[in-house]
């Protein structure tokens, strides 16, 4: 009886060695990738991981997505079959492949940088263009400046953040909205004209 048992065990090992080794029998093959991920992007950037095109994945695979904007653009979000994307608002995220998906990285043009121009009033005159107060302009805008002295005063110069003022000593000039500081303060300066002979001013 003992010999018969040993014989049967030996026979089983010879017939099915794959059961011991944990390998797949030669007449079977591993499952092929079952899902396709199609990736595209709008103008303004690229999908750098895994790229743009069609990619095959096994069921349940979690793969990384990285979208990279071009200069002057920013990433907005992932659109399309996004139900298994972990965070559609993040440029670097992941997607779980539980089906065939088509997704797109969405980019938009950066909004223009805006500058705040503050023009203060001063004794002896006023700024008639663009006026006195606070004004908002896009970067690169050239703003006209016109100062008018009051009676018995003359215009002296512009002071404050005048690095981009074309002519600081001219009553009519312009200022360009540029520089590292987006708040620009400009003040007109006036001087009372001295009295001459007979009390006349000049």
PyMOL commands that place a pseudoatom at each C-alpha (Angstrom):
pseudoatom trace, name=CA, resn=UNK, resi=1, chain=A, elem=C, hetatm=0, pos=[0.000, 0.000, 0.000]
pseudoatom trace, name=CA, resn=UNK, resi=2, chain=A, elem=C, hetatm=0, pos=[2.827, 2.421, 0.846]
pseudoatom trace, name=CA, resn=UNK, resi=3, chain=A, elem=C, hetatm=0, pos=[4.563, 1.658, -2.454]
pseudoatom trace, name=CA, resn=UNK, resi=4, chain=A, elem=C, hetatm=0, pos=[1.313, 2.318, -4.362]
pseudoatom trace, name=CA, resn=UNK, resi=5, chain=A, elem=C, hetatm=0, pos=[0.951, 5.721, -2.696]
pseudoatom trace, name=CA, resn=UNK, resi=6, chain=A, elem=C, hetatm=0, pos=[4.506, 6.722, -3.549]
pseudoatom trace, name=CA, resn=UNK, resi=7, chain=A, elem=C, hetatm=0, pos=[3.932, 5.635, -7.143]
pseudoatom trace, name=CA, resn=UNK, resi=8, chain=A, elem=C, hetatm=0, pos=[0.774, 7.747, -7.509]
pseudoatom trace, name=CA, resn=UNK, resi=9, chain=A, elem=C, hetatm=0, pos=[2.484, 10.847, -6.087]
pseudoatom trace, name=CA, resn=UNK, resi=10, chain=A, elem=C, hetatm=0, pos=[5.430, 10.399, -8.448]
pseudoatom trace, name=CA, resn=UNK, resi=11, chain=A, elem=C, hetatm=0, pos=[3.094, 9.986, -11.402]
pseudoatom trace, name=CA, resn=UNK, resi=12, chain=A, elem=C, hetatm=0, pos=[1.203, 13.162, -10.526]
pseudoatom trace, name=CA, resn=UNK, resi=13, chain=A, elem=C, hetatm=0, pos=[4.421, 15.179, -10.336]
pseudoatom trace, name=CA, resn=UNK, resi=14, chain=A, elem=C, hetatm=0, pos=[5.556, 13.911, -13.724]
pseudoatom trace, name=CA, resn=UNK, resi=15, chain=A, elem=C, hetatm=0, pos=[2.239, 14.656, -15.390]
pseudoatom trace, name=CA, resn=UNK, resi=16, chain=A, elem=C, hetatm=0, pos=[1.762, 18.217, -14.019]
pseudoatom trace, name=CA, resn=UNK, resi=17, chain=A, elem=C, hetatm=0, pos=[5.069, 19.860, -13.052]
pseudoatom trace, name=CA, resn=UNK, resi=18, chain=A, elem=C, hetatm=0, pos=[3.483, 23.300, -13.605]
pseudoatom trace, name=CA, resn=UNK, resi=19, chain=A, elem=C, hetatm=0, pos=[1.463, 22.838, -10.417]
pseudoatom trace, name=CA, resn=UNK, resi=20, chain=A, elem=C, hetatm=0, pos=[4.676, 22.757, -8.380]
pseudoatom trace, name=CA, resn=UNK, resi=21, chain=A, elem=C, hetatm=0, pos=[6.568, 25.461, -10.298]
pseudoatom trace, name=CA, resn=UNK, resi=22, chain=A, elem=C, hetatm=0, pos=[3.609, 27.853, -10.451]
pseudoatom trace, name=CA, resn=UNK, resi=23, chain=A, elem=C, hetatm=0, pos=[4.051, 28.434, -14.200]
pseudoatom trace, name=CA, resn=UNK, resi=24, chain=A, elem=C, hetatm=0, pos=[1.474, 28.579, -16.946]
pseudoatom trace, name=CA, resn=UNK, resi=25, chain=A, elem=C, hetatm=0, pos=[1.213, 25.365, -19.039]
pseudoatom trace, name=CA, resn=UNK, resi=26, chain=A, elem=C, hetatm=0, pos=[2.778, 25.613, -22.480]
pseudoatom trace, name=CA, resn=UNK, resi=27, chain=A, elem=C, hetatm=0, pos=[-0.597, 25.537, -24.245]
pseudoatom trace, name=CA, resn=UNK, resi=28, chain=A, elem=C, hetatm=0, pos=[-1.766, 28.717, -22.436]
pseudoatom trace, name=CA, resn=UNK, resi=29, chain=A, elem=C, hetatm=0, pos=[-0.520, 32.315, -22.789]
pseudoatom trace, name=CA, resn=UNK, resi=30, chain=A, elem=C, hetatm=0, pos=[-0.787, 35.280, -20.430]
pseudoatom trace, name=CA, resn=UNK, resi=31, chain=A, elem=C, hetatm=0, pos=[-3.754, 37.543, -21.047]
pseudoatom trace, name=CA, resn=UNK, resi=32, chain=A, elem=C, hetatm=0, pos=[-3.098, 40.322, -23.594]
pseudoatom trace, name=CA, resn=UNK, resi=33, chain=A, elem=C, hetatm=0, pos=[-3.526, 43.982, -22.639]
pseudoatom trace, name=CA, resn=UNK, resi=34, chain=A, elem=C, hetatm=0, pos=[-7.263, 44.490, -22.677]
pseudoatom trace, name=CA, resn=UNK, resi=35, chain=A, elem=C, hetatm=0, pos=[-7.790, 48.283, -22.589]
pseudoatom trace, name=CA, resn=UNK, resi=36, chain=A, elem=C, hetatm=0, pos=[-6.717, 51.159, -24.836]
pseudoatom trace, name=CA, resn=UNK, resi=37, chain=A, elem=C, hetatm=0, pos=[-5.977, 54.659, -23.556]
pseudoatom trace, name=CA, resn=UNK, resi=38, chain=A, elem=C, hetatm=0, pos=[-6.129, 57.350, -26.248]
pseudoatom trace, name=CA, resn=UNK, resi=39, chain=A, elem=C, hetatm=0, pos=[-4.440, 60.624, -25.254]
pseudoatom trace, name=CA, resn=UNK, resi=40, chain=A, elem=C, hetatm=0, pos=[-4.494, 64.006, -27.003]
pseudoatom trace, name=CA, resn=UNK, resi=41, chain=A, elem=C, hetatm=0, pos=[-3.912, 67.631, -26.019]
pseudoatom trace, name=CA, resn=UNK, resi=42, chain=A, elem=C, hetatm=0, pos=[-5.182, 71.047, -27.018]
pseudoatom trace, name=CA, resn=UNK, resi=43, chain=A, elem=C, hetatm=0, pos=[-2.935, 73.825, -28.294]
pseudoatom trace, name=CA, resn=UNK, resi=44, chain=A, elem=C, hetatm=0, pos=[-0.621, 75.166, -25.643]
pseudoatom trace, name=CA, resn=UNK, resi=45, chain=A, elem=C, hetatm=0, pos=[1.058, 72.078, -24.222]
pseudoatom trace, name=CA, resn=UNK, resi=46, chain=A, elem=C, hetatm=0, pos=[1.847, 68.378, -24.416]
pseudoatom trace, name=CA, resn=UNK, resi=47, chain=A, elem=C, hetatm=0, pos=[1.220, 65.192, -22.466]
pseudoatom trace, name=CA, resn=UNK, resi=48, chain=A, elem=C, hetatm=0, pos=[4.774, 64.215, -21.597]
pseudoatom trace, name=CA, resn=UNK, resi=49, chain=A, elem=C, hetatm=0, pos=[3.841, 61.024, -19.690]
pseudoatom trace, name=CA, resn=UNK, resi=50, chain=A, elem=C, hetatm=0, pos=[2.945, 58.614, -21.200]
pseudoatom trace, name=CA, resn=UNK, resi=51, chain=A, elem=C, hetatm=0, pos=[2.741, 60.769, -24.347]
pseudoatom trace, name=CA, resn=UNK, resi=52, chain=A, elem=C, hetatm=0, pos=[0.149, 61.441, -27.040]
pseudoatom trace, name=CA, resn=UNK, resi=53, chain=A, elem=C, hetatm=0, pos=[-1.374, 58.509, -28.938]
pseudoatom trace, name=CA, resn=UNK, resi=54, chain=A, elem=C, hetatm=0, pos=[-2.797, 55.076, -28.134]
pseudoatom trace, name=CA, resn=UNK, resi=55, chain=A, elem=C, hetatm=0, pos=[-1.512, 52.929, -25.267]
pseudoatom trace, name=CA, resn=UNK, resi=56, chain=A, elem=C, hetatm=0, pos=[-2.510, 49.372, -24.219]
pseudoatom trace, name=CA, resn=UNK, resi=57, chain=A, elem=C, hetatm=0, pos=[-2.890, 48.402, -20.556]
pseudoatom trace, name=CA, resn=UNK, resi=58, chain=A, elem=C, hetatm=0, pos=[-4.007, 45.405, -18.511]
pseudoatom trace, name=CA, resn=UNK, resi=59, chain=A, elem=C, hetatm=0, pos=[-7.248, 45.612, -16.572]
pseudoatom trace, name=CA, resn=UNK, resi=60, chain=A, elem=C, hetatm=0, pos=[-6.841, 47.658, -13.392]
pseudoatom trace, name=CA, resn=UNK, resi=61, chain=A, elem=C, hetatm=0, pos=[-3.458, 49.162, -14.280]
pseudoatom trace, name=CA, resn=UNK, resi=62, chain=A, elem=C, hetatm=0, pos=[-2.900, 52.577, -12.709]
pseudoatom trace, name=CA, resn=UNK, resi=63, chain=A, elem=C, hetatm=0, pos=[-0.741, 54.719, -14.976]
pseudoatom trace, name=CA, resn=UNK, resi=64, chain=A, elem=C, hetatm=0, pos=[0.760, 58.174, -14.473]
pseudoatom trace, name=CA, resn=UNK, resi=65, chain=A, elem=C, hetatm=0, pos=[-0.359, 61.201, -16.486]
pseudoatom trace, name=CA, resn=UNK, resi=66, chain=A, elem=C, hetatm=0, pos=[1.772, 64.345, -16.782]
pseudoatom trace, name=CA, resn=UNK, resi=67, chain=A, elem=C, hetatm=0, pos=[0.725, 67.383, -18.833]
pseudoatom trace, name=CA, resn=UNK, resi=68, chain=A, elem=C, hetatm=0, pos=[3.255, 70.161, -19.489]
pseudoatom trace, name=CA, resn=UNK, resi=69, chain=A, elem=C, hetatm=0, pos=[2.158, 73.614, -20.722]
pseudoatom trace, name=CA, resn=UNK, resi=70, chain=A, elem=C, hetatm=0, pos=[4.114, 75.700, -23.209]
pseudoatom trace, name=CA, resn=UNK, resi=71, chain=A, elem=C, hetatm=0, pos=[5.341, 79.177, -22.303]
pseudoatom trace, name=CA, resn=UNK, resi=72, chain=A, elem=C, hetatm=0, pos=[2.425, 81.585, -22.084]
pseudoatom trace, name=CA, resn=UNK, resi=73, chain=A, elem=C, hetatm=0, pos=[-0.109, 78.813, -21.375]
pseudoatom trace, name=CA, resn=UNK, resi=74, chain=A, elem=C, hetatm=0, pos=[-1.376, 77.016, -18.282]
pseudoatom trace, name=CA, resn=UNK, resi=75, chain=A, elem=C, hetatm=0, pos=[-2.970, 73.616, -17.677]
pseudoatom trace, name=CA, resn=UNK, resi=76, chain=A, elem=C, hetatm=0, pos=[-6.741, 73.744, -17.085]
pseudoatom trace, name=CA, resn=UNK, resi=77, chain=A, elem=C, hetatm=0, pos=[-7.745, 70.106, -16.645]
pseudoatom trace, name=CA, resn=UNK, resi=78, chain=A, elem=C, hetatm=0, pos=[-8.312, 66.674, -18.163]
pseudoatom trace, name=CA, resn=UNK, resi=79, chain=A, elem=C, hetatm=0, pos=[-11.423, 66.199, -20.295]
pseudoatom trace, name=CA, resn=UNK, resi=80, chain=A, elem=C, hetatm=0, pos=[-13.072, 63.167, -21.889]
pseudoatom trace, name=CA, resn=UNK, resi=81, chain=A, elem=C, hetatm=0, pos=[-13.434, 59.783, -20.126]
pseudoatom trace, name=CA, resn=UNK, resi=82, chain=A, elem=C, hetatm=0, pos=[-12.104, 61.092, -16.828]
pseudoatom trace, name=CA, resn=UNK, resi=83, chain=A, elem=C, hetatm=0, pos=[-14.112, 59.073, -14.286]
pseudoatom trace, name=CA, resn=UNK, resi=84, chain=A, elem=C, hetatm=0, pos=[-11.068, 57.080, -13.105]
pseudoatom trace, name=CA, resn=UNK, resi=85, chain=A, elem=C, hetatm=0, pos=[-8.559, 59.974, -13.136]
pseudoatom trace, name=CA, resn=UNK, resi=86, chain=A, elem=C, hetatm=0, pos=[-7.596, 60.699, -9.544]
pseudoatom trace, name=CA, resn=UNK, resi=87, chain=A, elem=C, hetatm=0, pos=[-7.650, 64.511, -9.944]
pseudoatom trace, name=CA, resn=UNK, resi=88, chain=A, elem=C, hetatm=0, pos=[-8.726, 66.069, -13.240]
pseudoatom trace, name=CA, resn=UNK, resi=89, chain=A, elem=C, hetatm=0, pos=[-7.445, 69.531, -12.198]
pseudoatom trace, name=CA, resn=UNK, resi=90, chain=A, elem=C, hetatm=0, pos=[-3.854, 68.422, -11.605]
pseudoatom trace, name=CA, resn=UNK, resi=91, chain=A, elem=C, hetatm=0, pos=[-1.328, 68.323, -14.438]
pseudoatom trace, name=CA, resn=UNK, resi=92, chain=A, elem=C, hetatm=0, pos=[0.436, 65.367, -12.745]
pseudoatom trace, name=CA, resn=UNK, resi=93, chain=A, elem=C, hetatm=0, pos=[-2.082, 62.693, -11.776]
pseudoatom trace, name=CA, resn=UNK, resi=94, chain=A, elem=C, hetatm=0, pos=[-3.012, 59.054, -12.573]
pseudoatom trace, name=CA, resn=UNK, resi=95, chain=A, elem=C, hetatm=0, pos=[-5.708, 57.032, -14.292]
pseudoatom trace, name=CA, resn=UNK, resi=96, chain=A, elem=C, hetatm=0, pos=[-6.994, 53.521, -13.496]
pseudoatom trace, name=CA, resn=UNK, resi=97, chain=A, elem=C, hetatm=0, pos=[-7.513, 51.456, -16.639]
pseudoatom trace, name=CA, resn=UNK, resi=98, chain=A, elem=C, hetatm=0, pos=[-10.878, 49.744, -16.142]
pseudoatom trace, name=CA, resn=UNK, resi=99, chain=A, elem=C, hetatm=0, pos=[-12.002, 50.243, -19.725]
pseudoatom trace, name=CA, resn=UNK, resi=100, chain=A, elem=C, hetatm=0, pos=[-11.150, 51.907, -23.025]
pseudoatom trace, name=CA, resn=UNK, resi=101, chain=A, elem=C, hetatm=0, pos=[-10.710, 55.644, -22.430]
pseudoatom trace, name=CA, resn=UNK, resi=102, chain=A, elem=C, hetatm=0, pos=[-10.109, 58.742, -24.552]
pseudoatom trace, name=CA, resn=UNK, resi=103, chain=A, elem=C, hetatm=0, pos=[-8.795, 61.772, -22.658]
pseudoatom trace, name=CA, resn=UNK, resi=104, chain=A, elem=C, hetatm=0, pos=[-7.389, 65.173, -23.546]
pseudoatom trace, name=CA, resn=UNK, resi=105, chain=A, elem=C, hetatm=0, pos=[-5.175, 67.625, -21.675]
pseudoatom trace, name=CA, resn=UNK, resi=106, chain=A, elem=C, hetatm=0, pos=[-6.751, 71.073, -21.862]
pseudoatom trace, name=CA, resn=UNK, resi=107, chain=A, elem=C, hetatm=0, pos=[-4.555, 74.192, -21.937]
pseudoatom trace, name=CA, resn=UNK, resi=108, chain=A, elem=C, hetatm=0, pos=[-5.431, 77.899, -22.099]
pseudoatom trace, name=CA, resn=UNK, resi=109, chain=A, elem=C, hetatm=0, pos=[-3.515, 81.103, -22.768]
pseudoatom trace, name=CA, resn=UNK, resi=110, chain=A, elem=C, hetatm=0, pos=[-2.288, 82.838, -19.621]
pseudoatom trace, name=CA, resn=UNK, resi=111, chain=A, elem=C, hetatm=0, pos=[-4.266, 85.980, -18.796]
pseudoatom trace, name=CA, resn=UNK, resi=112, chain=A, elem=C, hetatm=0, pos=[-2.289, 89.198, -19.302]
pseudoatom trace, name=CA, resn=UNK, resi=113, chain=A, elem=C, hetatm=0, pos=[-0.473, 90.629, -16.313]
pseudoatom trace, name=CA, resn=UNK, resi=114, chain=A, elem=C, hetatm=0, pos=[-2.274, 93.735, -15.103]
pseudoatom trace, name=CA, resn=UNK, resi=115, chain=A, elem=C, hetatm=0, pos=[-0.788, 96.895, -13.632]
pseudoatom trace, name=CA, resn=UNK, resi=116, chain=A, elem=C, hetatm=0, pos=[-2.390, 99.423, -11.308]
pseudoatom trace, name=CA, resn=UNK, resi=117, chain=A, elem=C, hetatm=0, pos=[-1.521, 103.034, -12.091]
pseudoatom trace, name=CA, resn=UNK, resi=118, chain=A, elem=C, hetatm=0, pos=[-2.127, 105.517, -9.270]
pseudoatom trace, name=CA, resn=UNK, resi=119, chain=A, elem=C, hetatm=0, pos=[-1.960, 109.220, -10.085]
pseudoatom trace, name=CA, resn=UNK, resi=120, chain=A, elem=C, hetatm=0, pos=[-2.069, 111.643, -7.181]
pseudoatom trace, name=CA, resn=UNK, resi=121, chain=A, elem=C, hetatm=0, pos=[-3.177, 115.243, -7.304]
pseudoatom trace, name=CA, resn=UNK, resi=122, chain=A, elem=C, hetatm=0, pos=[-0.757, 117.985, -6.329]
pseudoatom trace, name=CA, resn=UNK, resi=123, chain=A, elem=C, hetatm=0, pos=[-1.079, 121.650, -5.321]
pseudoatom trace, name=CA, resn=UNK, resi=124, chain=A, elem=C, hetatm=0, pos=[-0.870, 123.977, -8.294]
pseudoatom trace, name=CA, resn=UNK, resi=125, chain=A, elem=C, hetatm=0, pos=[-2.433, 121.879, -11.035]
pseudoatom trace, name=CA, resn=UNK, resi=126, chain=A, elem=C, hetatm=0, pos=[-4.068, 118.656, -12.110]
pseudoatom trace, name=CA, resn=UNK, resi=127, chain=A, elem=C, hetatm=0, pos=[-3.675, 115.642, -14.369]
pseudoatom trace, name=CA, resn=UNK, resi=128, chain=A, elem=C, hetatm=0, pos=[-6.406, 115.786, -17.016]
pseudoatom trace, name=CA, resn=UNK, resi=129, chain=A, elem=C, hetatm=0, pos=[-5.368, 112.616, -18.891]
pseudoatom trace, name=CA, resn=UNK, resi=130, chain=A, elem=C, hetatm=0, pos=[-6.008, 109.953, -17.728]
pseudoatom trace, name=CA, resn=UNK, resi=131, chain=A, elem=C, hetatm=0, pos=[-7.183, 111.830, -14.651]
pseudoatom trace, name=CA, resn=UNK, resi=132, chain=A, elem=C, hetatm=0, pos=[-6.391, 111.481, -10.981]
pseudoatom trace, name=CA, resn=UNK, resi=133, chain=A, elem=C, hetatm=0, pos=[-7.066, 108.265, -9.102]
pseudoatom trace, name=CA, resn=UNK, resi=134, chain=A, elem=C, hetatm=0, pos=[-6.340, 104.587, -9.718]
pseudoatom trace, name=CA, resn=UNK, resi=135, chain=A, elem=C, hetatm=0, pos=[-6.489, 102.894, -13.135]
pseudoatom trace, name=CA, resn=UNK, resi=136, chain=A, elem=C, hetatm=0, pos=[-5.910, 99.287, -14.264]
pseudoatom trace, name=CA, resn=UNK, resi=137, chain=A, elem=C, hetatm=0, pos=[-4.112, 98.388, -17.506]
pseudoatom trace, name=CA, resn=UNK, resi=138, chain=A, elem=C, hetatm=0, pos=[-2.709, 95.274, -19.173]
pseudoatom trace, name=CA, resn=UNK, resi=139, chain=A, elem=C, hetatm=0, pos=[1.055, 94.855, -19.242]
pseudoatom trace, name=CA, resn=UNK, resi=140, chain=A, elem=C, hetatm=0, pos=[2.671, 96.747, -22.108]
pseudoatom trace, name=CA, resn=UNK, resi=141, chain=A, elem=C, hetatm=0, pos=[-0.075, 99.365, -22.381]
pseudoatom trace, name=CA, resn=UNK, resi=142, chain=A, elem=C, hetatm=0, pos=[1.225, 102.875, -23.116]
pseudoatom trace, name=CA, resn=UNK, resi=143, chain=A, elem=C, hetatm=0, pos=[-0.827, 105.420, -21.144]
pseudoatom trace, name=CA, resn=UNK, resi=144, chain=A, elem=C, hetatm=0, pos=[-0.888, 109.107, -22.041]
pseudoatom trace, name=CA, resn=UNK, resi=145, chain=A, elem=C, hetatm=0, pos=[-0.172, 111.614, -19.279]
pseudoatom trace, name=CA, resn=UNK, resi=146, chain=A, elem=C, hetatm=0, pos=[-1.212, 115.241, -19.550]
pseudoatom trace, name=CA, resn=UNK, resi=147, chain=A, elem=C, hetatm=0, pos=[-0.802, 117.697, -16.681]
pseudoatom trace, name=CA, resn=UNK, resi=148, chain=A, elem=C, hetatm=0, pos=[-2.230, 121.232, -16.568]
pseudoatom trace, name=CA, resn=UNK, resi=149, chain=A, elem=C, hetatm=0, pos=[-0.911, 123.816, -14.138]
pseudoatom trace, name=CA, resn=UNK, resi=150, chain=A, elem=C, hetatm=0, pos=[-3.281, 126.147, -12.355]
pseudoatom trace, name=CA, resn=UNK, resi=151, chain=A, elem=C, hetatm=0, pos=[-3.143, 129.911, -12.753]
pseudoatom trace, name=CA, resn=UNK, resi=152, chain=A, elem=C, hetatm=0, pos=[0.120, 131.368, -11.390]
pseudoatom trace, name=CA, resn=UNK, resi=153, chain=A, elem=C, hetatm=0, pos=[1.776, 127.922, -11.461]
pseudoatom trace, name=CA, resn=UNK, resi=154, chain=A, elem=C, hetatm=0, pos=[3.978, 126.103, -13.910]
pseudoatom trace, name=CA, resn=UNK, resi=155, chain=A, elem=C, hetatm=0, pos=[4.566, 122.405, -14.402]
pseudoatom trace, name=CA, resn=UNK, resi=156, chain=A, elem=C, hetatm=0, pos=[7.859, 121.161, -12.990]
pseudoatom trace, name=CA, resn=UNK, resi=157, chain=A, elem=C, hetatm=0, pos=[8.116, 117.389, -13.565]
pseudoatom trace, name=CA, resn=UNK, resi=158, chain=A, elem=C, hetatm=0, pos=[6.687, 113.940, -12.898]
pseudoatom trace, name=CA, resn=UNK, resi=159, chain=A, elem=C, hetatm=0, pos=[7.910, 112.050, -9.842]
pseudoatom trace, name=CA, resn=UNK, resi=160, chain=A, elem=C, hetatm=0, pos=[7.341, 108.638, -8.267]
pseudoatom trace, name=CA, resn=UNK, resi=161, chain=A, elem=C, hetatm=0, pos=[7.729, 105.407, -10.255]
pseudoatom trace, name=CA, resn=UNK, resi=162, chain=A, elem=C, hetatm=0, pos=[8.918, 107.196, -13.381]
pseudoatom trace, name=CA, resn=UNK, resi=163, chain=A, elem=C, hetatm=0, pos=[11.305, 104.583, -14.835]
pseudoatom trace, name=CA, resn=UNK, resi=164, chain=A, elem=C, hetatm=0, pos=[8.979, 104.029, -17.800]
pseudoatom trace, name=CA, resn=UNK, resi=165, chain=A, elem=C, hetatm=0, pos=[7.779, 107.640, -18.194]
pseudoatom trace, name=CA, resn=UNK, resi=166, chain=A, elem=C, hetatm=0, pos=[9.003, 108.865, -21.586]
pseudoatom trace, name=CA, resn=UNK, resi=167, chain=A, elem=C, hetatm=0, pos=[9.766, 112.488, -20.604]
pseudoatom trace, name=CA, resn=UNK, resi=168, chain=A, elem=C, hetatm=0, pos=[9.594, 113.335, -16.918]
pseudoatom trace, name=CA, resn=UNK, resi=169, chain=A, elem=C, hetatm=0, pos=[9.877, 117.089, -17.555]
pseudoatom trace, name=CA, resn=UNK, resi=170, chain=A, elem=C, hetatm=0, pos=[7.111, 117.341, -20.174]
pseudoatom trace, name=CA, resn=UNK, resi=171, chain=A, elem=C, hetatm=0, pos=[3.521, 118.230, -19.310]
pseudoatom trace, name=CA, resn=UNK, resi=172, chain=A, elem=C, hetatm=0, pos=[2.347, 115.862, -22.060]
pseudoatom trace, name=CA, resn=UNK, resi=173, chain=A, elem=C, hetatm=0, pos=[4.079, 112.468, -22.122]
pseudoatom trace, name=CA, resn=UNK, resi=174, chain=A, elem=C, hetatm=0, pos=[3.311, 108.773, -21.565]
pseudoatom trace, name=CA, resn=UNK, resi=175, chain=A, elem=C, hetatm=0, pos=[4.092, 105.898, -19.226]
pseudoatom trace, name=CA, resn=UNK, resi=176, chain=A, elem=C, hetatm=0, pos=[4.454, 102.220, -20.196]
pseudoatom trace, name=CA, resn=UNK, resi=177, chain=A, elem=C, hetatm=0, pos=[2.915, 99.579, -17.953]
pseudoatom trace, name=CA, resn=UNK, resi=178, chain=A, elem=C, hetatm=0, pos=[5.948, 97.389, -17.308]
pseudoatom trace, name=CA, resn=UNK, resi=179, chain=A, elem=C, hetatm=0, pos=[8.464, 96.437, -14.655]
pseudoatom trace, name=CA, resn=UNK, resi=180, chain=A, elem=C, hetatm=0, pos=[8.665, 94.028, -11.741]
pseudoatom trace, name=CA, resn=UNK, resi=181, chain=A, elem=C, hetatm=0, pos=[6.272, 96.022, -9.553]
pseudoatom trace, name=CA, resn=UNK, resi=182, chain=A, elem=C, hetatm=0, pos=[2.681, 95.993, -10.837]
pseudoatom trace, name=CA, resn=UNK, resi=183, chain=A, elem=C, hetatm=0, pos=[1.733, 99.049, -8.763]
pseudoatom trace, name=CA, resn=UNK, resi=184, chain=A, elem=C, hetatm=0, pos=[2.950, 102.301, -10.333]
pseudoatom trace, name=CA, resn=UNK, resi=185, chain=A, elem=C, hetatm=0, pos=[2.580, 105.613, -8.475]
pseudoatom trace, name=CA, resn=UNK, resi=186, chain=A, elem=C, hetatm=0, pos=[3.074, 108.891, -10.348]
pseudoatom trace, name=CA, resn=UNK, resi=187, chain=A, elem=C, hetatm=0, pos=[2.731, 112.446, -9.089]
pseudoatom trace, name=CA, resn=UNK, resi=188, chain=A, elem=C, hetatm=0, pos=[2.812, 115.731, -11.038]
pseudoatom trace, name=CA, resn=UNK, resi=189, chain=A, elem=C, hetatm=0, pos=[4.826, 118.528, -9.500]
pseudoatom trace, name=CA, resn=UNK, resi=190, chain=A, elem=C, hetatm=0, pos=[4.016, 122.211, -9.966]
pseudoatom trace, name=CA, resn=UNK, resi=191, chain=A, elem=C, hetatm=0, pos=[5.773, 125.374, -8.856]
pseudoatom trace, name=CA, resn=UNK, resi=192, chain=A, elem=C, hetatm=0, pos=[4.288, 128.765, -8.215]
pseudoatom trace, name=CA, resn=UNK, resi=193, chain=A, elem=C, hetatm=0, pos=[5.613, 131.350, -10.639]
pseudoatom trace, name=CA, resn=UNK, resi=194, chain=A, elem=C, hetatm=0, pos=[7.431, 134.171, -8.835]
pseudoatom trace, name=CA, resn=UNK, resi=195, chain=A, elem=C, hetatm=0, pos=[6.067, 137.709, -8.982]
pseudoatom trace, name=CA, resn=UNK, resi=196, chain=A, elem=C, hetatm=0, pos=[7.965, 140.121, -11.176]
pseudoatom trace, name=CA, resn=UNK, resi=197, chain=A, elem=C, hetatm=0, pos=[7.791, 143.850, -11.611]
pseudoatom trace, name=CA, resn=UNK, resi=198, chain=A, elem=C, hetatm=0, pos=[4.419, 145.301, -10.627]
pseudoatom trace, name=CA, resn=UNK, resi=199, chain=A, elem=C, hetatm=0, pos=[3.397, 142.021, -9.042]
pseudoatom trace, name=CA, resn=UNK, resi=200, chain=A, elem=C, hetatm=0, pos=[3.084, 140.205, -12.398]
pseudoatom trace, name=CA, resn=UNK, resi=201, chain=A, elem=C, hetatm=0, pos=[3.952, 136.563, -12.448]
pseudoatom trace, name=CA, resn=UNK, resi=202, chain=A, elem=C, hetatm=0, pos=[5.970, 134.861, -15.130]
for i in range(1, 202): cmd.bond("trace and resi %d" % i, "trace and resi %d" % (i + 1))
show_as sticks, trace
zoom trace
